[in-house]
Amino acid sequence: MARAREKQLSQVVSELGLDKQNKGTIGRLLNHGGIGEAEEGADGRMSIQIRLPEDELTYSPSITVMPHAGELEIEFFNDDTNTHCAQVPSNGDYQWIWLPNGSRGKVNVTLDGPGYYWYGSNVGNDEGRGLMGAIVVLGDVPEEGKLDRPPQPRP
């Protein structure tokens, strides 16, 4: 059901002409560059490729799902005619990469706990909001990190 809704949203955005930068205001209303799953190699390290499509002002996919905590190699491809960057969290610190137009580059990050980790471009204004992406690390909080409270309902 959610997949069908996503296709409908993309179709409407395209029909309205908001999937390309219009010369007057915005390129996209919302950052909806899709969802991608990190691939796990034989050594346990995960990897994903993320593109910055021309004139879309988004990372694609904009949401990366890691099946568990660990090391992630992200390869960025800047297909845009503008320069961008990515500032990606890594165990409380950040990895930063400069992405001139038409370039590609890699960052290696370590995320050792489940949760949502936000990243983005910290240069330029990119139509008033900047580029935004998220890394979702699946899993449960380790015992030592759990709060002392009654068990909570789980879906």
Disulfide bonds with the S-S distance in Angstrom:
none
